[in-house]
Amino acid sequence: MSSSIWLAIGLVLIVEGLGPLIAPNGWRSMVAELSKQPDAQLRRVGGCLVVAGVVIAYCFS
């Protein structure tokens, strides 16, 4: 079980690192735009990402 968690963390780090690695200027502007959004919208986006992650994990488990 713990090796699965470490694998998942590693995959998240790989996916998260691709943006700044491949397109640092685009990534920087995206983060700047996200920082201007209201808290409620960021929470909605975060909630949607969590739900999508749970659905994907459920489908592949």
CHARMM internal coordinates of N, CA and C (Angstrom, degrees):
IC EDIT
DIST 1 N 1 CA 1.4611
DIST 1 CA 1 C 1.5270
ANGL 1 N 1 CA 1 C 111.00
DIST 1 C 2 N 1.3232
ANGL 1 CA 1 C 2 N 117.92
DIHE 1 N 1 CA 1 C 2 N -44.92
DIST 2 N 2 CA 1.4564
ANGL 1 C 2 N 2 CA 119.46
DIHE 1 CA 1 C 2 N 2 CA -177.23
DIST 2 CA 2 C 1.5308
ANGL 2 N 2 CA 2 C 111.50
DIHE 1 C 2 N 2 CA 2 C -66.97
DIST 2 C 3 N 1.3262
ANGL 2 CA 2 C 3 N 117.58
DIHE 2 N 2 CA 2 C 3 N -31.01
DIST 3 N 3 CA 1.4606
ANGL 2 C 3 N 3 CA 118.37
DIHE 2 CA 2 C 3 N 3 CA 178.00
DIST 3 CA 3 C 1.5271
ANGL 3 N 3 CA 3 C 110.43
DIHE 2 C 3 N 3 CA 3 C -67.89
DIST 3 C 4 N 1.3138
ANGL 3 CA 3 C 4 N 117.62
DIHE 3 N 3 CA 3 C 4 N -31.46
DIST 4 N 4 CA 1.4666
ANGL 3 C 4 N 4 CA 120.94
DIHE 3 CA 3 C 4 N 4 CA 176.38
DIST 4 CA 4 C 1.5252
ANGL 4 N 4 CA 4 C 111.08
DIHE 3 C 4 N 4 CA 4 C -66.43
DIST 4 C 5 N 1.3088
ANGL 4 CA 4 C 5 N 115.90
DIHE 4 N 4 CA 4 C 5 N -38.93
DIST 5 N 5 CA 1.4656
ANGL 4 C 5 N 5 CA 119.80
DIHE 4 CA 4 C 5 N 5 CA 178.82
DIST 5 CA 5 C 1.5211
ANGL 5 N 5 CA 5 C 110.09
DIHE 4 C 5 N 5 CA 5 C -65.24
DIST 5 C 6 N 1.3471
ANGL 5 CA 5 C 6 N 116.54
DIHE 5 N 5 CA 5 C 6 N -44.36
DIST 6 N 6 CA 1.4688
ANGL 5 C 6 N 6 CA 119.66
DIHE 5 CA 5 C 6 N 6 CA 178.95
DIST 6 CA 6 C 1.5175
ANGL 6 N 6 CA 6 C 111.37
DIHE 5 C 6 N 6 CA 6 C -64.65
DIST 6 C 7 N 1.3217
ANGL 6 CA 6 C 7 N 117.36
DIHE 6 N 6 CA 6 C 7 N -36.42
DIST 7 N 7 CA 1.4586
ANGL 6 C 7 N 7 CA 121.18
DIHE 6 CA 6 C 7 N 7 CA 176.41
DIST 7 CA 7 C 1.5275
ANGL 7 N 7 CA 7 C 110.34
DIHE 6 C 7 N 7 CA 7 C -63.63
DIST 7 C 8 N 1.3221
ANGL 7 CA 7 C 8 N 116.72
DIHE 7 N 7 CA 7 C 8 N -43.90
DIST 8 N 8 CA 1.4646
ANGL 7 C 8 N 8 CA 121.01
DIHE 7 CA 7 C 8 N 8 CA 178.93
DIST 8 CA 8 C 1.5254
ANGL 8 N 8 CA 8 C 110.91
DIHE 7 C 8 N 8 CA 8 C -62.93
DIST 8 C 9 N 1.3208
ANGL 8 CA 8 C 9 N 117.15
DIHE 8 N 8 CA 8 C 9 N -43.43
DIST 9 N 9 CA 1.4664
ANGL 8 C 9 N 9 CA 120.49
DIHE 8 CA 8 C 9 N 9 CA 178.58
DIST 9 CA 9 C 1.5265
ANGL 9 N 9 CA 9 C 110.31
DIHE 8 C 9 N 9 CA 9 C -63.04
DIST 9 C 10 N 1.3207
ANGL 9 CA 9 C 10 N 116.45
DIHE 9 N 9 CA 9 C 10 N -42.12
DIST 10 N 10 CA 1.4578
ANGL 9 C 10 N 10 CA 120.07
DIHE 9 CA 9 C 10 N 10 CA 177.73
DIST 10 CA 10 C 1.5132
ANGL 10 N 10 CA 10 C 112.28
DIHE 9 C 10 N 10 CA 10 C -61.51
DIST 10 C 11 N 1.3208
ANGL 10 CA 10 C 11 N 117.38
DIHE 10 N 10 CA 10 C 11 N -42.21
DIST 11 N 11 CA 1.4604
ANGL 10 C 11 N 11 CA 120.71
DIHE 10 CA 10 C 11 N 11 CA 178.96
DIST 11 CA 11 C 1.5278
ANGL 11 N 11 CA 11 C 111.66
DIHE 10 C 11 N 11 CA 11 C -66.21
DIST 11 C 12 N 1.3090
ANGL 11 CA 11 C 12 N 116.97
DIHE 11 N 11 CA 11 C 12 N -38.38
DIST 12 N 12 CA 1.4658
ANGL 11 C 12 N 12 CA 119.96
DIHE 11 CA 11 C 12 N 12 CA 176.94
DIST 12 CA 12 C 1.5232
ANGL 12 N 12 CA 12 C 110.11
DIHE 11 C 12 N 12 CA 12 C -62.82
DIST 12 C 13 N 1.3290
ANGL 12 CA 12 C 13 N 116.80
DIHE 12 N 12 CA 12 C 13 N -43.10
DIST 13 N 13 CA 1.4614
ANGL 12 C 13 N 13 CA 120.14
DIHE 12 CA 12 C 13 N 13 CA 179.28
DIST 13 CA 13 C 1.5249
ANGL 13 N 13 CA 13 C 111.55
DIHE 12 C 13 N 13 CA 13 C -63.49
DIST 13 C 14 N 1.3201
ANGL 13 CA 13 C 14 N 117.09
DIHE 13 N 13 CA 13 C 14 N -38.45
DIST 14 N 14 CA 1.4647
ANGL 13 C 14 N 14 CA 120.74
DIHE 13 CA 13 C 14 N 14 CA 177.79
DIST 14 CA 14 C 1.5245
ANGL 14 N 14 CA 14 C 110.20
DIHE 13 C 14 N 14 CA 14 C -63.34
DIST 14 C 15 N 1.3251
ANGL 14 CA 14 C 15 N 116.52
DIHE 14 N 14 CA 14 C 15 N -49.52
DIST 15 N 15 CA 1.4641
ANGL 14 C 15 N 15 CA 120.46
DIHE 14 CA 14 C 15 N 15 CA -178.08
DIST 15 CA 15 C 1.5337
ANGL 15 N 15 CA 15 C 110.63
DIHE 14 C 15 N 15 CA 15 C -64.02
DIST 15 C 16 N 1.3208
ANGL 15 CA 15 C 16 N 117.34
DIHE 15 N 15 CA 15 C 16 N -42.71
DIST 16 N 16 CA 1.4620
ANGL 15 C 16 N 16 CA 120.64
DIHE 15 CA 15 C 16 N 16 CA -179.54
DIST 16 CA 16 C 1.5226
ANGL 16 N 16 CA 16 C 111.43
DIHE 15 C 16 N 16 CA 16 C -67.42
DIST 16 C 17 N 1.3043
ANGL 16 CA 16 C 17 N 118.15
DIHE 16 N 16 CA 16 C 17 N -30.48
DIST 17 N 17 CA 1.4577
ANGL 16 C 17 N 17 CA 121.16
DIHE 16 CA 16 C 17 N 17 CA -178.96
DIST 17 CA 17 C 1.5123
ANGL 17 N 17 CA 17 C 114.33
DIHE 16 C 17 N 17 CA 17 C -80.01
DIST 17 C 18 N 1.3280
ANGL 17 CA 17 C 18 N 117.58
DIHE 17 N 17 CA 17 C 18 N -15.48
DIST 18 N 18 CA 1.4605
ANGL 17 C 18 N 18 CA 119.94
DIHE 17 CA 17 C 18 N 18 CA -178.14
DIST 18 CA 18 C 1.5318
ANGL 18 N 18 CA 18 C 112.69
DIHE 17 C 18 N 18 CA 18 C -66.03
DIST 18 C 19 N 1.3100
ANGL 18 CA 18 C 19 N 117.87
DIHE 18 N 18 CA 18 C 19 N -37.59
DIST 19 N 19 CA 1.4630
ANGL 18 C 19 N 19 CA 121.05
DIHE 18 CA 18 C 19 N 19 CA -179.05
DIST 19 CA 19 C 1.5156
ANGL 19 N 19 CA 19 C 112.70
DIHE 18 C 19 N 19 CA 19 C -58.92
DIST 19 C 20 N 1.3378
ANGL 19 CA 19 C 20 N 118.62
DIHE 19 N 19 CA 19 C 20 N -59.01
DIST 20 N 20 CA 1.4652
ANGL 19 C 20 N 20 CA 118.92
DIHE 19 CA 19 C 20 N 20 CA 179.85
DIST 20 CA 20 C 1.5279
ANGL 20 N 20 CA 20 C 113.28
DIHE 19 C 20 N 20 CA 20 C -66.42
DIST 20 C 21 N 1.3189
ANGL 20 CA 20 C 21 N 117.90
DIHE 20 N 20 CA 20 C 21 N -25.54
DIST 21 N 21 CA 1.4593
ANGL 20 C 21 N 21 CA 120.40
DIHE 20 CA 20 C 21 N 21 CA 179.49
DIST 21 CA 21 C 1.5225
ANGL 21 N 21 CA 21 C 111.52
DIHE 20 C 21 N 21 CA 21 C -72.46
DIST 21 C 22 N 1.3338
ANGL 21 CA 21 C 22 N 116.77
DIHE 21 N 21 CA 21 C 22 N -45.09
DIST 22 N 22 CA 1.4614
ANGL 21 C 22 N 22 CA 120.99
DIHE 21 CA 21 C 22 N 22 CA -173.88
DIST 22 CA 22 C 1.5303
ANGL 22 N 22 CA 22 C 112.11
DIHE 21 C 22 N 22 CA 22 C -85.13
DIST 22 C 23 N 1.3312
ANGL 22 CA 22 C 23 N 117.50
DIHE 22 N 22 CA 22 C 23 N -43.70
DIST 23 N 23 CA 1.4718
ANGL 22 C 23 N 23 CA 120.67
DIHE 22 CA 22 C 23 N 23 CA -175.90
DIST 23 CA 23 C 1.5334
ANGL 23 N 23 CA 23 C 109.76
DIHE 22 C 23 N 23 CA 23 C -137.13
DIST 23 C 24 N 1.3272
ANGL 23 CA 23 C 24 N 117.60
DIHE 23 N 23 CA 23 C 24 N 77.49
DIST 24 N 24 CA 1.4746
ANGL 23 C 24 N 24 CA 118.97
DIHE 23 CA 23 C 24 N 24 CA -175.79
DIST 24 CA 24 C 1.5314
ANGL 24 N 24 CA 24 C 113.90
DIHE 23 C 24 N 24 CA 24 C -63.49
DIST 24 C 25 N 1.3288
ANGL 24 CA 24 C 25 N 118.09
DIHE 24 N 24 CA 24 C 25 N -36.70
DIST 25 N 25 CA 1.4723
ANGL 24 C 25 N 25 CA 119.15
DIHE 24 CA 24 C 25 N 25 CA -179.95
DIST 25 CA 25 C 1.5239
ANGL 25 N 25 CA 25 C 111.45
DIHE 24 C 25 N 25 CA 25 C -68.94
DIST 25 C 26 N 1.3151
ANGL 25 CA 25 C 26 N 117.49
DIHE 25 N 25 CA 25 C 26 N -42.43
DIST 26 N 26 CA 1.4590
ANGL 25 C 26 N 26 CA 120.69
DIHE 25 CA 25 C 26 N 26 CA 177.42
DIST 26 CA 26 C 1.5108
ANGL 26 N 26 CA 26 C 111.54
DIHE 25 C 26 N 26 CA 26 C -65.18
DIST 26 C 27 N 1.3264
ANGL 26 CA 26 C 27 N 116.53
DIHE 26 N 26 CA 26 C 27 N -38.78
DIST 27 N 27 CA 1.4562
ANGL 26 C 27 N 27 CA 121.39
DIHE 26 CA 26 C 27 N 27 CA 179.06
DIST 27 CA 27 C 1.5243
ANGL 27 N 27 CA 27 C 110.46
DIHE 26 C 27 N 27 CA 27 C -64.71
DIST 27 C 28 N 1.3261
ANGL 27 CA 27 C 28 N 115.97
DIHE 27 N 27 CA 27 C 28 N -42.40
DIST 28 N 28 CA 1.4684
ANGL 27 C 28 N 28 CA 121.00
DIHE 27 CA 27 C 28 N 28 CA 179.97
DIST 28 CA 28 C 1.5277
ANGL 28 N 28 CA 28 C 110.96
DIHE 27 C 28 N 28 CA 28 C -63.36
DIST 28 C 29 N 1.3319
ANGL 28 CA 28 C 29 N 116.62
DIHE 28 N 28 CA 28 C 29 N -42.88
DIST 29 N 29 CA 1.4743
ANGL 28 C 29 N 29 CA 118.88
DIHE 28 CA 28 C 29 N 29 CA 179.96
DIST 29 CA 29 C 1.5264
ANGL 29 N 29 CA 29 C 110.85
DIHE 28 C 29 N 29 CA 29 C -68.81
DIST 29 C 30 N 1.3285
ANGL 29 CA 29 C 30 N 117.49
DIHE 29 N 29 CA 29 C 30 N -34.60
DIST 30 N 30 CA 1.4655
ANGL 29 C 30 N 30 CA 120.26
DIHE 29 CA 29 C 30 N 30 CA 177.42
DIST 30 CA 30 C 1.5325
ANGL 30 N 30 CA 30 C 110.18
DIHE 29 C 30 N 30 CA 30 C -64.52
DIST 30 C 31 N 1.3281
ANGL 30 CA 30 C 31 N 117.24
DIHE 30 N 30 CA 30 C 31 N -43.43
DIST 31 N 31 CA 1.4617
ANGL 30 C 31 N 31 CA 120.62
DIHE 30 CA 30 C 31 N 31 CA 179.16
DIST 31 CA 31 C 1.5262
ANGL 31 N 31 CA 31 C 110.44
DIHE 30 C 31 N 31 CA 31 C -65.24
DIST 31 C 32 N 1.3340
ANGL 31 CA 31 C 32 N 117.28
DIHE 31 N 31 CA 31 C 32 N -38.11
DIST 32 N 32 CA 1.4687
ANGL 31 C 32 N 32 CA 120.23
DIHE 31 CA 31 C 32 N 32 CA 177.46
DIST 32 CA 32 C 1.5241
ANGL 32 N 32 CA 32 C 110.86
DIHE 31 C 32 N 32 CA 32 C -63.33
DIST 32 C 33 N 1.3419
ANGL 32 CA 32 C 33 N 117.14
DIHE 32 N 32 CA 32 C 33 N -41.38
DIST 33 N 33 CA 1.4644
ANGL 32 C 33 N 33 CA 120.07
DIHE 32 CA 32 C 33 N 33 CA 177.95
DIST 33 CA 33 C 1.5274
ANGL 33 N 33 CA 33 C 111.12
DIHE 32 C 33 N 33 CA 33 C -66.52
DIST 33 C 34 N 1.3169
ANGL 33 CA 33 C 34 N 116.81
DIHE 33 N 33 CA 33 C 34 N -39.38
DIST 34 N 34 CA 1.4711
ANGL 33 C 34 N 34 CA 119.48
DIHE 33 CA 33 C 34 N 34 CA 178.36
DIST 34 CA 34 C 1.5197
ANGL 34 N 34 CA 34 C 111.21
DIHE 33 C 34 N 34 CA 34 C -63.14
DIST 34 C 35 N 1.3279
ANGL 34 CA 34 C 35 N 117.52
DIHE 34 N 34 CA 34 C 35 N -36.57
DIST 35 N 35 CA 1.4634
ANGL 34 C 35 N 35 CA 120.08
DIHE 34 CA 34 C 35 N 35 CA -178.45
DIST 35 CA 35 C 1.5197
ANGL 35 N 35 CA 35 C 112.24
DIHE 34 C 35 N 35 CA 35 C -67.70
DIST 35 C 36 N 1.3355
ANGL 35 CA 35 C 36 N 117.54
DIHE 35 N 35 CA 35 C 36 N -18.81
DIST 36 N 36 CA 1.4658
ANGL 35 C 36 N 36 CA 121.37
DIHE 35 CA 35 C 36 N 36 CA 179.31
DIST 36 CA 36 C 1.5264
ANGL 36 N 36 CA 36 C 112.63
DIHE 35 C 36 N 36 CA 36 C -86.87
DIST 36 C 37 N 1.3238
ANGL 36 CA 36 C 37 N 117.99
DIHE 36 N 36 CA 36 C 37 N -10.34
DIST 37 N 37 CA 1.4659
ANGL 36 C 37 N 37 CA 121.63
DIHE 36 CA 36 C 37 N 37 CA -176.26
DIST 37 CA 37 C 1.5260
ANGL 37 N 37 CA 37 C 110.49
DIHE 36 C 37 N 37 CA 37 C -76.75
DIST 37 C 38 N 1.3347
ANGL 37 CA 37 C 38 N 116.91
DIHE 37 N 37 CA 37 C 38 N 148.79
DIST 38 N 38 CA 1.4771
ANGL 37 C 38 N 38 CA 119.50
DIHE 37 CA 37 C 38 N 38 CA 177.03
DIST 38 CA 38 C 1.5277
ANGL 38 N 38 CA 38 C 111.12
DIHE 37 C 38 N 38 CA 38 C -67.86
DIST 38 C 39 N 1.3155
ANGL 38 CA 38 C 39 N 115.08
DIHE 38 N 38 CA 38 C 39 N 156.10
DIST 39 N 39 CA 1.4670
ANGL 38 C 39 N 39 CA 121.35
DIHE 38 CA 38 C 39 N 39 CA -177.69
DIST 39 CA 39 C 1.5206
ANGL 39 N 39 CA 39 C 112.62
DIHE 38 C 39 N 39 CA 39 C -56.37
DIST 39 C 40 N 1.3144
ANGL 39 CA 39 C 40 N 117.20
DIHE 39 N 39 CA 39 C 40 N -40.70
DIST 40 N 40 CA 1.4723
ANGL 39 C 40 N 40 CA 120.38
DIHE 39 CA 39 C 40 N 40 CA -177.14
DIST 40 CA 40 C 1.5280
ANGL 40 N 40 CA 40 C 110.74
DIHE 39 C 40 N 40 CA 40 C -61.96
DIST 40 C 41 N 1.3139
ANGL 40 CA 40 C 41 N 116.74
DIHE 40 N 40 CA 40 C 41 N -40.51
DIST 41 N 41 CA 1.4664
ANGL 40 C 41 N 41 CA 119.39
DIHE 40 CA 40 C 41 N 41 CA -179.96
DIST 41 CA 41 C 1.5296
ANGL 41 N 41 CA 41 C 110.86
DIHE 40 C 41 N 41 CA 41 C -68.85
DIST 41 C 42 N 1.3279
ANGL 41 CA 41 C 42 N 117.14
DIHE 41 N 41 CA 41 C 42 N -39.57
DIST 42 N 42 CA 1.4603
ANGL 41 C 42 N 42 CA 119.98
DIHE 41 CA 41 C 42 N 42 CA 177.60
DIST 42 CA 42 C 1.5294
ANGL 42 N 42 CA 42 C 111.00
DIHE 41 C 42 N 42 CA 42 C -63.75
DIST 42 C 43 N 1.3328
ANGL 42 CA 42 C 43 N 116.61
DIHE 42 N 42 CA 42 C 43 N -37.86
DIST 43 N 43 CA 1.4681
ANGL 42 C 43 N 43 CA 119.81
DIHE 42 CA 42 C 43 N 43 CA 177.36
DIST 43 CA 43 C 1.5236
ANGL 43 N 43 CA 43 C 111.06
DIHE 42 C 43 N 43 CA 43 C -64.72
DIST 43 C 44 N 1.3393
ANGL 43 CA 43 C 44 N 117.01
DIHE 43 N 43 CA 43 C 44 N -40.08
DIST 44 N 44 CA 1.4598
ANGL 43 C 44 N 44 CA 120.53
DIHE 43 CA 43 C 44 N 44 CA 177.57
DIST 44 CA 44 C 1.5163
ANGL 44 N 44 CA 44 C 111.08
DIHE 43 C 44 N 44 CA 44 C -62.60
DIST 44 C 45 N 1.3153
ANGL 44 CA 44 C 45 N 116.69
DIHE 44 N 44 CA 44 C 45 N -45.60
DIST 45 N 45 CA 1.4633
ANGL 44 C 45 N 45 CA 120.65
DIHE 44 CA 44 C 45 N 45 CA 179.07
DIST 45 CA 45 C 1.5289
ANGL 45 N 45 CA 45 C 109.96
DIHE 44 C 45 N 45 CA 45 C -62.58
DIST 45 C 46 N 1.3249
ANGL 45 CA 45 C 46 N 116.56
DIHE 45 N 45 CA 45 C 46 N -45.21
DIST 46 N 46 CA 1.4609
ANGL 45 C 46 N 46 CA 120.24
DIHE 45 CA 45 C 46 N 46 CA 178.03
DIST 46 CA 46 C 1.5165
ANGL 46 N 46 CA 46 C 112.22
DIHE 45 C 46 N 46 CA 46 C -60.99
DIST 46 C 47 N 1.3207
ANGL 46 CA 46 C 47 N 116.77
DIHE 46 N 46 CA 46 C 47 N -41.39
DIST 47 N 47 CA 1.4632
ANGL 46 C 47 N 47 CA 120.56
DIHE 46 CA 46 C 47 N 47 CA 178.18
DIST 47 CA 47 C 1.5181
ANGL 47 N 47 CA 47 C 111.72
DIHE 46 C 47 N 47 CA 47 C -63.60
DIST 47 C 48 N 1.3214
ANGL 47 CA 47 C 48 N 116.30
DIHE 47 N 47 CA 47 C 48 N -41.92
DIST 48 N 48 CA 1.4725
ANGL 47 C 48 N 48 CA 119.78
DIHE 47 CA 47 C 48 N 48 CA 178.11
DIST 48 CA 48 C 1.5271
ANGL 48 N 48 CA 48 C 110.86
DIHE 47 C 48 N 48 CA 48 C -63.26
DIST 48 C 49 N 1.3304
ANGL 48 CA 48 C 49 N 116.97
DIHE 48 N 48 CA 48 C 49 N -40.11
DIST 49 N 49 CA 1.4638
ANGL 48 C 49 N 49 CA 120.03
DIHE 48 CA 48 C 49 N 49 CA 178.50
DIST 49 CA 49 C 1.5289
ANGL 49 N 49 CA 49 C 111.49
DIHE 48 C 49 N 49 CA 49 C -64.78
DIST 49 C 50 N 1.3245
ANGL 49 CA 49 C 50 N 116.64
DIHE 49 N 49 CA 49 C 50 N -40.02
DIST 50 N 50 CA 1.4675
ANGL 49 C 50 N 50 CA 120.10
DIHE 49 CA 49 C 50 N 50 CA 178.26
DIST 50 CA 50 C 1.5206
ANGL 50 N 50 CA 50 C 110.45
DIHE 49 C 50 N 50 CA 50 C -64.25
DIST 50 C 51 N 1.3304
ANGL 50 CA 50 C 51 N 117.01
DIHE 50 N 50 CA 50 C 51 N -45.27
DIST 51 N 51 CA 1.4702
ANGL 50 C 51 N 51 CA 120.58
DIHE 50 CA 50 C 51 N 51 CA 179.26
DIST 51 CA 51 C 1.5231
ANGL 51 N 51 CA 51 C 110.34
DIHE 50 C 51 N 51 CA 51 C -62.02
DIST 51 C 52 N 1.3305
ANGL 51 CA 51 C 52 N 117.21
DIHE 51 N 51 CA 51 C 52 N -43.97
DIST 52 N 52 CA 1.4614
ANGL 51 C 52 N 52 CA 120.38
DIHE 51 CA 51 C 52 N 52 CA 178.58
DIST 52 CA 52 C 1.5294
ANGL 52 N 52 CA 52 C 110.80
DIHE 51 C 52 N 52 CA 52 C -61.85
DIST 52 C 53 N 1.3111
ANGL 52 CA 52 C 53 N 116.95
DIHE 52 N 52 CA 52 C 53 N -40.67
DIST 53 N 53 CA 1.4586
ANGL 52 C 53 N 53 CA 120.35
DIHE 52 CA 52 C 53 N 53 CA 177.68
DIST 53 CA 53 C 1.5174
ANGL 53 N 53 CA 53 C 112.68
DIHE 52 C 53 N 53 CA 53 C -63.71
DIST 53 C 54 N 1.3253
ANGL 53 CA 53 C 54 N 116.90
DIHE 53 N 53 CA 53 C 54 N -41.40
DIST 54 N 54 CA 1.4609
ANGL 53 C 54 N 54 CA 121.09
DIHE 53 CA 53 C 54 N 54 CA 178.71
DIST 54 CA 54 C 1.5297
ANGL 54 N 54 CA 54 C 110.28
DIHE 53 C 54 N 54 CA 54 C -64.65
DIST 54 C 55 N 1.3241
ANGL 54 CA 54 C 55 N 116.93
DIHE 54 N 54 CA 54 C 55 N -42.80
DIST 55 N 55 CA 1.4764
ANGL 54 C 55 N 55 CA 120.56
DIHE 54 CA 54 C 55 N 55 CA 179.74
DIST 55 CA 55 C 1.5264
ANGL 55 N 55 CA 55 C 110.13
DIHE 54 C 55 N 55 CA 55 C -63.69
DIST 55 C 56 N 1.3173
ANGL 55 CA 55 C 56 N 117.25
DIHE 55 N 55 CA 55 C 56 N -44.39
DIST 56 N 56 CA 1.4743
ANGL 55 C 56 N 56 CA 120.05
DIHE 55 CA 55 C 56 N 56 CA 178.81
DIST 56 CA 56 C 1.5177
ANGL 56 N 56 CA 56 C 110.97
DIHE 55 C 56 N 56 CA 56 C -63.93
DIST 56 C 57 N 1.3375
ANGL 56 CA 56 C 57 N 116.80
DIHE 56 N 56 CA 56 C 57 N -43.86
DIST 57 N 57 CA 1.4698
ANGL 56 C 57 N 57 CA 119.50
DIHE 56 CA 56 C 57 N 57 CA 178.91
DIST 57 CA 57 C 1.5168
ANGL 57 N 57 CA 57 C 111.03
DIHE 56 C 57 N 57 CA 57 C -62.39
DIST 57 C 58 N 1.3298
ANGL 57 CA 57 C 58 N 116.71
DIHE 57 N 57 CA 57 C 58 N -39.38
DIST 58 N 58 CA 1.4623
ANGL 57 C 58 N 58 CA 120.55
DIHE 57 CA 57 C 58 N 58 CA 179.24
DIST 58 CA 58 C 1.5342
ANGL 58 N 58 CA 58 C 111.09
DIHE 57 C 58 N 58 CA 58 C -65.78
DIST 58 C 59 N 1.3271
ANGL 58 CA 58 C 59 N 115.92
DIHE 58 N 58 CA 58 C 59 N -41.99
DIST 59 N 59 CA 1.4573
ANGL 58 C 59 N 59 CA 120.01
DIHE 58 CA 58 C 59 N 59 CA -178.00
DIST 59 CA 59 C 1.5391
ANGL 59 N 59 CA 59 C 112.44
DIHE 58 C 59 N 59 CA 59 C -66.29
DIST 59 C 60 N 1.3153
ANGL 59 CA 59 C 60 N 116.77
DIHE 59 N 59 CA 59 C 60 N -33.28
DIST 60 N 60 CA 1.4537
ANGL 59 C 60 N 60 CA 120.25
DIHE 59 CA 59 C 60 N 60 CA -176.43
DIST 60 CA 60 C 1.5289
ANGL 60 N 60 CA 60 C 113.86
DIHE 59 C 60 N 60 CA 60 C -98.53
DIST 60 C 61 N 1.3276
ANGL 60 CA 60 C 61 N 117.31
DIHE 60 N 60 CA 60 C 61 N 4.45
DIST 61 N 61 CA 1.4756
ANGL 60 C 61 N 61 CA 118.79
DIHE 60 CA 60 C 61 N 61 CA 178.94
DIST 61 CA 61 C 1.5114
ANGL 61 N 61 CA 61 C 111.32
DIHE 60 C 61 N 61 CA 61 C -100.40
END
COOR INIT
IC SEED 1 N 1 CA 1 C
IC BUILD
